[in-house]
Amino acid sequence: MQRIKGYHAHIYYDAQTMEQARALCEEAARLFGVSMGRMHQKPVGPHPDWSCQLAFEPELVGVVLPWLALYRKGLVVFMHPLTGDELADHRDHAIWMGAIRPLDLAIFED
């Protein structure tokens, strides 16, 4: 059985929704103590859109996930566990809120 070491929530946005996304991420960091990454203005890693990463411990998923579901206000959120198997985490264990976006999983394949 794989152990979940943490979670990443990637908030997707564009030029029009960047400030909305920033406010959401900053509020999550303030409320829950999650680690907020940079506000990328280009696709990074497997992500097809601009994004900001929230990183947090597994114990917080029960509060962060429903909070994001309620307050994302139309933003797409991609969440996944951190098990050590990045391909499976992004492909098989994904949690999407909003439209499912095509990830570039080739970066995880050998």
PyMOL commands that set and color helices and strands:
alter all, ss='L'
color gray80, all
select helices_A, chain A and resi 18-32+58-71+86-91+105-108
alter helices_A, ss='H'
color red, helices_A
select strands_A, chain A and resi 7-13+35-36+50-56+77-81+95-97
alter strands_A, ss='S'
color yellow, strands_A
deselect
rebuild
show_as cartoon
